[in-house]
Amino acid sequence: MKLKLIDRTVTMSRREVVRGLAMGSVVVLAPGCTYNEELGRSQLLFVSSGQMAQLAASAWSDLKKQEKITNDPKYTRRMARVAPRVIAASGNDPSKWEVQVFDSKALNAFALPGGKIGFYTGILDIMDNDDQIAVVMGHEVAHVNYNHSGERYSQSTLAQTGLTVAQVAVSGSRYQNQIMGVLGMGATLGVILPYSRRHELEADKFGLRYMHRAGYDVDQAIVFWNKMASMKSGAPPEILSTHPSDATRIAQLQREIALIRQGQVS
């Protein structure tokens, strides 16, 4: 939902992109590759965290109007205990973040740029303790901290621009549809999905560190994700998924927990 709202705000038309490329003046594609020492890699960012926060503000406002927010203390008290601790442990000021619980059976939680986090009652119902809430809270905070939304948007924009240029190049070819279909799948498998999986693993890794700093039991991350894996009816092959496989996710968590126990990371 949020991605559609954001894209609708900032995406240029194909004609505007092509014209901008021809003139060398597409602002959204200005160089934006910076090295992030904590992540140990470069990030391609056409938009800053602040710009993404502005774009996400309306999506968050709309979401709160469309979805039912619960005030049930059964949920709100748990979030009030956990959220500030994890957010503070990540180096952020909890007073500048907003956390809401939505009344839905969905097993889901999400984060929007600018420090907006939503949990659904459905996922809270299967969390046995505050430690498991901290697992997901840390994960969502990490997505915001490392501007994963901005990076996904930048990668999608880059891929779409490449497809637009390619479409112009093959325009008139009798095989235009087939060529564009192959290129589109290549962009998805080669650019967009791998970055999404990388973001999920990074959010797991740094989210685990946040919950550890906040004083929560990191072993509960394994318990929680094993529980989530057992509730799935089936999953697509990892190459076709925006999320890493359960085995990949849990293996990384186990390695990270070992490093925490050894005092190599904090």
C-alpha positions in Angstrom: 0.0 0.0 0.0 2.6 2.5 1.1 4.8 1.9 -2.0 1.9 2.6 -4.4 1.1 5.9 -2.6 4.8 6.9 -2.6 5.3 6.0 -6.3 2.2 7.8 -7.3 3.7 11.0 -5.8 7.1 11.0 -7.3 7.3 8.7 -10.4 7.7 10.6 -13.7 6.1 9.6 -16.9 8.0 7.6 -19.5 8.1 10.6 -21.9 9.5 12.8 -19.2 12.2 10.3 -18.3 13.2 9.9 -22.0 13.2 13.6 -22.6 15.3 14.1 -19.4 17.8 11.5 -20.5 18.2 13.1 -23.8 18.9 16.5 -22.2 21.0 15.0 -19.3 18.7 16.6 -16.8 16.8 13.9 -14.9 17.2 15.2 -11.4 15.9 12.0 -9.7 18.7 10.0 -11.4 21.5 12.3 -10.1 24.5 10.4 -8.8 23.7 9.2 -5.3 26.0 6.2 -4.5 27.4 6.5 -1.0 29.4 4.0 1.1 27.8 3.0 4.4 30.4 1.7 6.8 28.0 0.0 9.1 26.4 -2.0 6.2 29.8 -2.5 4.6 28.5 -1.6 1.2 27.6 1.2 -1.1 24.0 2.4 -1.2 22.4 3.8 -4.4 20.2 6.6 -3.1 18.4 9.1 -5.4 16.3 10.4 -2.4 17.4 11.2 1.1 15.8 9.8 4.3 14.2 13.2 4.8 12.7 13.2 1.4 11.4 9.7 1.9 9.9 10.8 5.2 8.0 13.6 3.5 6.6 11.3 0.9 5.6 8.7 3.5 3.8 11.2 5.7 0.7 11.2 3.6 0.7 7.5 3.2 0.9 7.1 7.0 -2.0 9.6 7.5 -4.1 7.8 4.9 -3.4 4.4 6.5 -4.5 5.6 9.9 -7.8 6.7 8.4 -8.3 3.5 6.5 -7.3 1.0 9.1 -8.8 0.6 12.5 -6.4 1.5 15.3 -6.8 -0.4 18.6 -6.6 1.2 22.0 -6.9 -2.2 23.8 -4.4 -2.1 26.7 -3.7 -5.8 25.9 -1.7 -4.6 23.0 -0.8 -1.0 23.6 0.8 -1.6 27.0 3.1 -4.2 25.4 4.1 -1.8 22.7 4.6 1.0 25.2 7.1 -1.2 27.1 9.1 -2.4 24.2 9.1 0.2 21.5 10.9 3.1 23.3 13.6 0.7 24.6 14.4 -0.7 21.1 14.2 2.7 19.4 16.5 4.3 22.0 19.0 1.4 21.7 19.2 2.1 17.9 20.4 5.6 18.6 17.1 7.3 17.9 14.9 9.5 20.1 11.7 7.6 20.8 9.7 10.8 21.2 10.2 11.5 17.5 8.8 8.1 16.4 5.2 7.0 16.2 4.1 3.4 16.8 0.5 2.3 16.2 -1.3 -1.0 16.6 -3.9 -1.8 13.9 -6.8 -4.1 14.6 -6.3 -6.9 12.1 -5.6 -10.6 12.2 -2.7 -10.1 9.7 0.6 -11.6 10.8 2.5 -8.5 9.9 4.3 -5.3 10.9 5.8 -2.6 8.8 7.9 0.6 8.9 7.6 3.8 7.0 10.4 6.4 6.5 10.4 9.1 9.1 10.0 6.7 12.1 6.5 5.4 11.6 5.9 1.8 12.7 2.8 -0.3 12.5 2.0 -3.6 14.2 -1.1 -5.7 13.6 -2.9 -7.3 16.5 -2.6 -10.6 14.7 1.2 -10.8 15.0 1.1 -9.6 18.6 -1.3 -12.4 19.4 1.4 -15.0 18.5 4.2 -13.4 20.3 4.9 -15.2 23.6 6.8 -12.4 25.3 8.3 -8.9 25.0 11.5 -10.4 23.6 9.7 -11.5 20.5 8.1 -8.1 20.1 11.6 -6.7 20.3 12.7 -9.0 17.5 10.3 -7.5 15.0 10.5 -3.9 16.4 14.3 -4.0 15.9 13.8 -5.3 12.4 11.5 -2.5 11.5 13.6 0.2 13.1 16.6 -1.0 11.1 14.7 -0.6 7.8 14.2 3.0 8.7 17.7 3.7 10.0 19.3 2.5 6.8 16.8 4.1 4.4 15.9 0.8 2.8 12.7 2.3 1.3 14.8 5.0 -0.4 17.2 2.4 -1.7 14.4 0.2 -3.1 12.8 3.2 -4.7 16.1 4.2 -6.3 16.7 0.7 -7.6 13.2 0.4 -9.0 13.6 3.8 -10.6 16.9 2.8 -12.2 15.5 -0.5 -13.5 12.4 1.2 -14.9 14.5 3.9 -16.6 16.6 1.2 -18.2 13.5 -0.6 -19.5 12.2 2.7 -20.8 15.4 3.4 -22.8 15.4 -0.2 -24.0 11.8 0.1 -25.2 12.6 3.2 -27.2 15.6 1.3 -28.7 13.6 -1.7 -29.8 10.5 0.3 -30.8 9.1 -1.1 -34.1 10.8 -4.5 -33.7 8.5 -7.4 -34.4 9.8 -9.0 -31.2 9.4 -5.9 -29.1 6.9 -7.5 -26.6 9.1 -10.6 -26.2 12.2 -8.6 -25.7 10.7 -6.2 -23.2 9.2 -9.2 -21.3 12.6 -10.8 -20.9 14.3 -7.5 -19.9 11.5 -6.8 -17.4 12.0 -10.2 -15.7 15.8 -9.7 -15.8 15.4 -6.3 -14.0 13.2 -7.9 -11.3 15.4 -10.9 -10.7 18.7 -9.2 -11.1 18.1 -5.8 -9.4 14.9 -5.4 -7.4 14.5 -8.8 -5.6 18.1 -9.3 -4.6 18.1 -5.9 -3.0 14.9 -6.6 -1.1 16.3 -9.8 0.3 19.5 -8.0 1.3 17.4 -5.4 3.1 15.6 -8.1 5.0 18.8 -9.8 6.2 20.3 -6.4 7.1 17.2 -5.6 9.1 17.4 -8.9 10.9 21.1 -8.4 11.7 21.0 -4.9 13.0 17.6 -5.4 14.6 19.1 -8.2 16.6 21.8 -5.9 17.8 19.3 -3.2 18.8 17.2 -5.7 20.9 20.4 -7.0 22.5 21.4 -3.4 23.5 17.9 -2.9 24.9 18.4 -5.9 27.2 16.2 -8.4 25.4 16.9 -12.1 24.8 18.3 -12.5 21.3 17.6 -16.3 21.4 14.0 -15.4 21.1 14.6 -14.3 17.5 15.2 -18.0 16.5 12.1 -19.1 18.4 10.0 -16.4 16.8 11.2 -16.9 13.2 10.9 -20.7 13.5 7.3 -20.2 14.7 6.6 -17.9 11.7 8.1 -20.5 9.3 5.9 -23.3 10.8 2.8 -21.2 10.0 3.5 -20.9 6.3 1.5 -22.9 3.9 4.3 -22.7 1.3 6.9 -20.3 -0.1 8.2 -19.5 -3.5 11.8 -20.3 -4.4 14.2 -17.7 -2.8 15.2 -16.4 -6.3 11.5 -15.4 -6.8 10.9 -13.9 -3.4 11.4 -10.5 -1.9 12.3 -12.2 1.4 15.2 -14.6 2.1 14.3 -18.3 2.7 13.6 -19.3 6.3 16.8 -21.4 6.4 18.9 -18.4 5.1 17.3 -16.1 7.7 17.7 -18.4 10.7 21.3 -19.3 9.7 22.3 -15.7 9.7 20.6 -15.0 13.0 22.5 -18.0 14.5 25.8 -16.6 13.3 25.0 -13.1 14.6 23.9 -14.4 18.0 27.2 -16.3 18.2 29.1 -13.0 17.6 27.0 -11.3 20.2 27.7 -14.0 22.8 31.5 -13.8 22.0 31.4 -10.0 22.5 32.5 -9.3 18.9 29.5 -7.1 18.2 27.2 -5.2 20.5 
